[in-house]
Amino acid sequence: MNAALLRARSILNLFKSAIAGKEKDFTSGSVNRATFLLSVPSMLELAMESLFVMVDLLFVSSLGERAITIVGIVNSVIIIFHSVAMGLSIAATAIISRRVGEKKPRTAGLAAMQAIYLGVTISVLFSILSVSFNRSILHLAGASAELVREGDLFSRIMFGCILLVVMRVLLNGIFRGAGNAAMAMRTLLLSNAVNAILCAVLIFGVGPVPAFGLLGAAMATTIANLVGVGYQCWYFAKVEKMITIGRQQLMLVPSIIKRLCKLAASGTVQYLIPSSSRFLMIIIVAKLGESVLAGYIVANRIIMFTVLPAWGIANAAGVLTGQNLGAGQPERAEQSVWKTGTFNMCFLGSIAIFLLVSGESLVRIFTHEQVVAENAALYLRYMSIAYFFFGYTMVISRSLNAAGSVNVVTLMYVLMFYVTQLPLAWFLGIHSNWGSQGIFIAILASEIVLAVACLIVFRSGKWKKVKI
């Protein structure tokens, strides 16, 4: 009994250490301890991210099927721009984690500032272009003329705050590279709280505040992101210790920018592949009708909610890989990946069982439309099978990115989405008249293809020799 109590107390203390985020150097000591300290805040961070998505869906779903469709289309476009943020985040995490592993905080700070300069420049350009052509973008995604009119102002506000989305993702990548996964978690916790409160107030109206409906959802998201980025900037400038920022770090350094651009370009292409394929998938699914499309969108939001915490575990594996490669310990890096992958697979396996048993009931929370609910539940059943492959796929892809093998992961994504998923979805769902079931089978098949490719590439060991 005393032994069990001591063990429970030890785990609780370790959990508190993980939340506090005080340990940031993971190149020595127990691999299990390092994995836990990084995984817990990373999981909670992306649990907050997924909660952000689900809160929006819960509030917007009360506005009806058309509102769900508008939000789904706009978010599928924003995810494309989000790919640039993820590309920069991958580059920043990879370079900064190496410098931290080498015990070079000033060089890490220099790289962080160059990444921020790039992020601001690119996101401002994207905001201007997307706001200018928002109606054309909605038309291209398959929205009817009536949906375009309804979603005009909503899409302009959402596209206008792309800078905030990019900066939030990029700064979290910088913090993760420094080993400070807890900071990213706290940012999402703050943003979530603001978003949930403002959604309730601005969508439905409270007291003197009028009900803005769908427009209120856009306003809430924008303000929540603004608060989160403001907090990140304050912490980065005043508190972060693993990255040194002084006058010298504020200079523009073309050589570092070039290196960041090279890694970020590969990372951006890597994320553009799945995000653009999701946009194209919406066009394919839209051919089956608005109810099928709404069901697909609802299911995708639920999947995002359940999968994002697992990406947090994968992010921890990336940091461990980068820091240990920087410290000249490739075998410790590999050991970290296998242990983190096993943990991730167990986590996602439990989620998969829950979705198989309760997926239909879960869908009914967000829609009472029969056709919408049936398609959403069907998609969840197929994807719950894919969850058993996700565990190692996520961890290995993040670790390969952190090791600098970004191009390899990009090619695997091409194989998954453009060689397997999209052609097969069109062939089975549209050409062969299998409908939504054919599309969902194609998505499941592509996940299996990616899992096999990841295992083959990682076991080859070539990623250990990449220089950044």
Summary of the structure (lengths in Angstrom):
residues: 468
radius of gyration: 21.6
end to end distance: 50.1
largest distance: 68.5
contacts: 1803
relative contact order: 0.13
helix: 86%
strand: 0%
